[in-house]
Amino acid sequence: MSFADAQDFWSDRYRAAGEAYLFGTAPNRYLAAQAALLAPGMRALSVADGEGRNAVWLAEQGLDVTATELSPVAIEKAEALAASRGVKVDFALADALNWIYPDDAFDLVVAVFIQFAAPDERAALFERLQRTLRPGGRIVLQGYTPKQLEYRTGGPSAVENLYTAALLREAFAGLEIERLDEYEDELDEGSAHCGRSAVIGMVARKPA
């Protein structure tokens, strides 16, 4: 899918939600469970952040947050959410696959349900996420596993876009994997992620 096609697809989805937020306004639960790892002043990147739920929550924790998102409709809603919560986020209108990731720039990279990336794109994207981490920084990632195809409560329909523990261990072999949790949960993230779901979460640290 081209950038323009992807932008139109996601903008149409966010626009169709009206004043509601497609993925809700609460942070991803797996991300929020890692709150003890956060400290005010840390620099964070939230990749393909959508309507701002994760970036805004990170800013509320005192972090300096940059968020990429390709849909201008989503960014408009994200900026409204940030304003309503009294925080500032640097929202960048950009395709996560082609954004220029600065080297050694972030203490935290958040990659929640970024499974739009096909396998060849994913390898390059994961490499960039690791490169943009500062030494000692962490990636917090969550995605769906292949079992999600049985539930169909969100996520891609292509099995090759889904994550397994083995895939993540191989892709992030250069990092210290601190947590790798494969489990089922009842998601309640707006209308787009709702119901019984098969998910995997990872916390990985770049060697200092």
ROPA-919905 format. One record per residue (C-alpha): residue number from 1; residue in three letters; x, y, z. Coordinates in Angstrom, 2 decimals, decimal comma. Layout:
+-----+-----+---------+---------+---------+
|   n | res |      c1 |      c2 |      c3 |
+-----+-----+---------+---------+---------+
| NUM | ALA |       X |       Y |       Z |
...
+-----+-----+---------+---------+---------+
REM end
This chain:
+-----+-----+---------+---------+---------+
|   n | res |      c1 |      c2 |      c3 |
+-----+-----+---------+---------+---------+
|   1 | MET |    0,00 |    0,00 |    0,00 |
|   2 | SER |    1,42 |    3,39 |   -0,98 |
|   3 | PHE |    1,81 |    6,21 |    1,53 |
|   4 | ALA |   -1,14 |    8,09 |    0,00 |
|   5 | ASP |   -3,35 |    5,00 |    0,05 |
|   6 | ALA |   -2,41 |    4,21 |    3,65 |
|   7 | GLN |   -2,99 |    7,81 |    4,67 |
|   8 | ASP |   -6,44 |    7,82 |    3,05 |
|   9 | PHE |   -7,35 |    4,44 |    4,56 |
|  10 | TRP |   -6,50 |    5,46 |    8,12 |
|  11 | SER |   -7,90 |    8,97 |    7,80 |
|  12 | ASP |  -11,20 |    7,51 |    6,62 |
|  13 | ARG |  -11,27 |    5,19 |    9,65 |
|  14 | TYR |  -10,49 |    7,94 |   12,13 |
|  15 | ARG |  -12,94 |   10,32 |   10,46 |
|  16 | ALA |  -15,73 |    7,70 |   10,52 |
|  17 | ALA |  -15,38 |    7,46 |   14,29 |
|  18 | GLY |  -16,60 |   11,05 |   14,56 |
|  19 | GLU |  -15,90 |   12,62 |   17,93 |
|  20 | ALA |  -15,18 |    9,19 |   19,41 |
|  21 | TYR |  -11,65 |    7,83 |   19,43 |
|  22 | LEU |  -11,22 |    4,68 |   17,34 |
|  23 | PHE |   -8,81 |    3,08 |   19,84 |
|  24 | GLY |  -10,08 |    4,93 |   22,90 |
|  25 | THR |   -8,28 |    7,58 |   24,95 |
|  26 | ALA |   -6,78 |    5,38 |   27,68 |
|  27 | PRO |   -3,21 |    4,16 |   27,19 |
|  28 | ASN |   -2,51 |    0,65 |   26,05 |
|  29 | ARG |   -2,69 |   -1,53 |   29,16 |
|  30 | TYR |    0,62 |   -3,29 |   28,56 |
|  31 | LEU |    2,38 |    0,04 |   28,18 |
|  32 | ALA |    0,76 |    1,44 |   31,33 |
|  33 | ALA |    1,89 |   -1,66 |   33,25 |
|  34 | GLN |    5,50 |   -0,59 |   32,61 |
|  35 | ALA |    5,05 |    2,76 |   34,41 |
|  36 | ALA |    7,75 |    1,91 |   36,95 |
|  37 | LEU |   10,33 |    2,12 |   34,13 |
|  38 | LEU |    9,47 |    5,75 |   33,39 |
|  39 | ALA |   10,96 |    8,88 |   34,89 |
|  40 | PRO |   10,20 |   12,56 |   34,25 |
|  41 | GLY |   12,49 |   14,08 |   31,65 |
|  42 | MET |   13,01 |   10,88 |   29,69 |
|  43 | ARG |   12,72 |   11,30 |   25,94 |
|  44 | ALA |   10,16 |    8,98 |   24,32 |
|  45 | LEU |    9,07 |    8,09 |   20,81 |
|  46 | SER |    5,63 |    6,60 |   20,15 |
|  47 | VAL |    5,50 |    5,04 |   16,68 |
|  48 | ALA |    2,34 |    5,23 |   14,56 |
|  49 | ASP |    0,59 |    6,72 |   17,57 |
|  50 | GLY |   -2,87 |    7,18 |   16,04 |
|  51 | GLU |   -5,14 |    9,54 |   17,96 |
|  52 | GLY |   -2,66 |   10,12 |   20,75 |
|  53 | ARG |   -3,72 |    7,85 |   23,59 |
|  54 | ASN |   -0,22 |    6,51 |   24,31 |
|  55 | ALA |    1,76 |    9,68 |   23,60 |
|  56 | VAL |   -0,52 |   11,80 |   25,77 |
|  57 | TRP |   -0,27 |    9,33 |   28,65 |
|  58 | LEU |    3,51 |    9,34 |   28,39 |
|  59 | ALA |    3,52 |   13,14 |   28,48 |
|  60 | GLU |    1,33 |   12,99 |   31,59 |
|  61 | GLN |    4,10 |   10,95 |   33,23 |
|  62 | GLY |    6,50 |   13,86 |   32,62 |
|  63 | LEU |    8,25 |   12,50 |   29,54 |
|  64 | ASP |    9,36 |   14,55 |   26,54 |
|  65 | VAL |    7,35 |   12,84 |   23,81 |
|  66 | THR |    7,59 |   12,69 |   20,03 |
|  67 | ALA |    4,88 |   10,75 |   18,19 |
|  68 | THR |    4,73 |    9,80 |   14,52 |
|  69 | GLU |    1,43 |    9,32 |   12,69 |
|  70 | LEU |    0,59 |    9,35 |    9,00 |
|  71 | SER |   -3,05 |   10,49 |    9,27 |
|  72 | PRO |   -3,65 |   14,23 |    9,63 |
|  73 | VAL |   -7,14 |   13,41 |   10,92 |
|  74 | ALA |   -5,63 |   11,34 |   13,73 |
|  75 | ILE |   -3,11 |   14,05 |   14,58 |
|  76 | GLU |   -5,86 |   16,65 |   14,82 |
|  77 | LYS |   -7,69 |   14,42 |   17,30 |
|  78 | ALA |   -4,46 |   13,66 |   19,15 |
|  79 | GLU |   -3,67 |   17,36 |   19,53 |
|  80 | ALA |   -7,16 |   17,94 |   20,91 |
|  81 | LEU |   -6,64 |   15,10 |   23,42 |
|  82 | ALA |   -3,29 |   16,54 |   24,51 |
|  83 | ALA |   -4,82 |   19,99 |   24,95 |
|  84 | SER |   -7,69 |   18,58 |   27,01 |
|  85 | ARG |   -5,18 |   16,85 |   29,30 |
|  86 | GLY |   -2,92 |   19,88 |   29,58 |
|  87 | VAL |    0,20 |   18,30 |   28,08 |
|  88 | LYS |    2,41 |   18,92 |   25,06 |
|  89 | VAL |    3,45 |   16,30 |   22,52 |
|  90 | ASP |    5,52 |   16,79 |   19,37 |
|  91 | PHE |    3,28 |   15,13 |   16,78 |
|  92 | ALA |    5,07 |   14,45 |   13,48 |
|  93 | LEU |    3,02 |   13,79 |   10,34 |
|  94 | ALA |    5,06 |   10,91 |    8,97 |
|  95 | ASP |    5,00 |    7,34 |    7,74 |
|  96 | ALA |    6,64 |    5,22 |   10,44 |
|  97 | LEU |    8,31 |    3,15 |    7,73 |
|  98 | ASN |   10,10 |    6,13 |    6,18 |
|  99 | TRP |   10,54 |    8,65 |    9,00 |
| 100 | ILE |   14,17 |    9,64 |    9,60 |
| 101 | TYR |   14,97 |    8,02 |   12,95 |
| 102 | PRO |   17,76 |    9,92 |   14,74 |
| 103 | ASP |   20,56 |    7,75 |   16,13 |
| 104 | ASP |   20,77 |    7,19 |   19,90 |
| 105 | ALA |   18,02 |    9,74 |   20,56 |
| 106 | PHE |   15,35 |    8,19 |   22,79 |
| 107 | ASP |   15,23 |    6,64 |   26,25 |
| 108 | LEU |   11,99 |    4,86 |   25,36 |
| 109 | VAL |   10,45 |    3,65 |   22,10 |
| 110 | VAL |    6,81 |    2,57 |   22,18 |
| 111 | ALA |    5,58 |    0,31 |   19,37 |
| 112 | VAL |    1,99 |   -0,72 |   20,10 |
| 113 | PHE |    0,05 |   -2,61 |   17,40 |
| 114 | ILE |    2,23 |   -1,41 |   14,51 |
| 115 | GLN |    1,46 |   -4,57 |   12,53 |
| 116 | PHE |    0,72 |   -2,78 |    9,28 |
| 117 | ALA |    4,34 |   -3,61 |    8,36 |
| 118 | ALA |    4,83 |   -6,61 |    6,08 |
| 119 | PRO |    7,82 |   -8,88 |    6,88 |
| 120 | ASP |   10,34 |   -7,07 |    4,64 |
| 121 | GLU |    9,19 |   -3,68 |    5,94 |
| 122 | ARG |    9,13 |   -4,95 |    9,52 |
| 123 | ALA |   12,78 |   -5,98 |    9,50 |
| 124 | ALA |   13,88 |   -2,49 |    8,44 |
| 125 | LEU |   11,48 |   -0,83 |   10,89 |
| 126 | PHE |   12,63 |   -2,92 |   13,84 |
| 127 | GLU |   16,27 |   -2,11 |   12,99 |
| 128 | ARG |   15,47 |    1,61 |   13,03 |
| 129 | LEU |   13,65 |    1,35 |   16,36 |
| 130 | GLN |   16,74 |   -0,22 |   17,90 |
| 131 | ARG |   19,09 |    2,29 |   16,34 |
| 132 | THR |   17,14 |    5,30 |   17,62 |
| 133 | LEU |   17,37 |    4,04 |   21,22 |
| 134 | ARG |   20,03 |    5,51 |   23,47 |
| 135 | PRO |   22,27 |    2,98 |   25,22 |
| 136 | GLY |   20,33 |    1,78 |   28,25 |
| 137 | GLY |   17,02 |    2,76 |   26,64 |
| 138 | ARG |   14,06 |    0,43 |   26,24 |
| 139 | ILE |   11,52 |   -0,63 |   23,67 |
| 140 | VAL |    8,01 |   -1,45 |   24,87 |
| 141 | LEU |    6,17 |   -3,38 |   22,16 |
| 142 | GLN |    2,80 |   -5,07 |   21,93 |
| 143 | GLY |    1,12 |   -6,89 |   19,08 |
| 144 | TYR |   -1,20 |   -9,71 |   18,15 |
| 145 | THR |   -0,11 |  -13,34 |   17,78 |
| 146 | PRO |   -1,32 |  -15,72 |   15,03 |
| 147 | LYS |   -4,01 |  -17,07 |   17,39 |
| 148 | GLN |   -5,70 |  -13,68 |   17,02 |
| 149 | LEU |   -7,00 |  -14,87 |   13,64 |
| 150 | GLU |   -9,39 |  -17,09 |   15,60 |
| 151 | TYR |  -10,79 |  -14,13 |   17,55 |
| 152 | ARG |  -10,83 |  -11,41 |   14,88 |
| 153 | THR |  -11,32 |   -8,69 |   17,48 |
| 154 | GLY |   -8,72 |   -6,41 |   15,91 |
| 155 | GLY |   -5,44 |   -6,44 |   14,05 |
| 156 | PRO |   -4,37 |   -7,53 |   10,58 |
| 157 | SER |   -5,85 |  -10,50 |    8,76 |
| 158 | ALA |   -2,49 |  -11,55 |    7,28 |
| 159 | VAL |   -0,73 |  -14,11 |    9,47 |
| 160 | GLU |    2,70 |  -12,96 |    8,27 |
| 161 | ASN |    2,10 |   -9,57 |    9,93 |
| 162 | LEU |    1,54 |  -11,14 |   13,36 |
| 163 | TYR |    4,18 |  -11,74 |   16,04 |
| 164 | THR |    5,51 |  -14,85 |   17,73 |
| 165 | ALA |    7,96 |  -15,05 |   20,61 |
| 166 | ALA |   10,57 |  -16,59 |   18,30 |
| 167 | LEU |   10,16 |  -13,79 |   15,76 |
| 168 | LEU |   10,67 |  -11,10 |   18,41 |
| 169 | ARG |   13,65 |  -12,85 |   19,99 |
| 170 | GLU |   15,34 |  -13,04 |   16,61 |
| 171 | ALA |   14,45 |   -9,49 |   15,55 |
| 172 | PHE |   15,68 |   -7,97 |   18,81 |
| 173 | ALA |   18,61 |  -10,30 |   19,44 |
| 174 | GLY |   20,88 |   -7,31 |   19,96 |
| 175 | LEU |   18,84 |   -6,13 |   22,94 |
| 176 | GLU |   18,42 |   -7,59 |   26,42 |
| 177 | ILE |   14,86 |   -8,91 |   26,50 |
| 178 | GLU |   13,60 |   -8,21 |   30,00 |
| 179 | ARG |   10,02 |   -9,35 |   29,47 |
| 180 | LEU |    8,32 |  -11,39 |   26,77 |
| 181 | ASP |    4,70 |  -12,11 |   27,65 |
| 182 | GLU |    2,39 |  -14,13 |   25,40 |
| 183 | TYR |   -1,15 |  -14,23 |   26,73 |
| 184 | GLU |   -4,85 |  -13,72 |   26,10 |
| 185 | ASP |   -6,76 |  -10,71 |   27,37 |
| 186 | GLU |  -10,07 |   -8,90 |   27,07 |
| 187 | LEU |   -9,12 |   -5,71 |   25,26 |
| 188 | ASP |  -11,23 |   -2,60 |   25,58 |
| 189 | GLU |   -9,47 |   -0,08 |   23,37 |
| 190 | GLY |  -12,25 |    1,78 |   21,61 |
| 191 | SER |  -14,29 |    0,06 |   18,93 |
| 192 | ALA |  -11,24 |   -1,17 |   16,99 |
| 193 | HIS |   -9,67 |   -3,41 |   19,66 |
| 194 | CYS |  -12,49 |   -4,88 |   21,67 |
| 195 | GLY |  -12,97 |   -8,39 |   23,00 |
| 196 | ARG |  -10,99 |  -11,55 |   23,63 |
| 197 | SER |   -7,57 |  -11,19 |   22,04 |
| 198 | ALA |   -4,31 |  -13,13 |   21,67 |
| 199 | VAL |   -1,43 |  -10,77 |   22,29 |
| 200 | ILE |    2,27 |  -10,62 |   23,01 |
| 201 | GLY |    4,20 |   -7,94 |   24,86 |
| 202 | MET |    7,92 |   -7,26 |   25,06 |
| 203 | VAL |   10,21 |   -5,01 |   27,06 |
| 204 | ALA |   13,79 |   -4,96 |   25,76 |
| 205 | ARG |   16,78 |   -2,85 |   26,80 |
| 206 | LYS |   19,64 |   -1,63 |   24,62 |
| 207 | PRO |   22,99 |   -2,50 |   26,21 |
| 208 | ALA |   24,61 |    0,49 |   27,90 |
+-----+-----+---------+---------+---------+
REM end
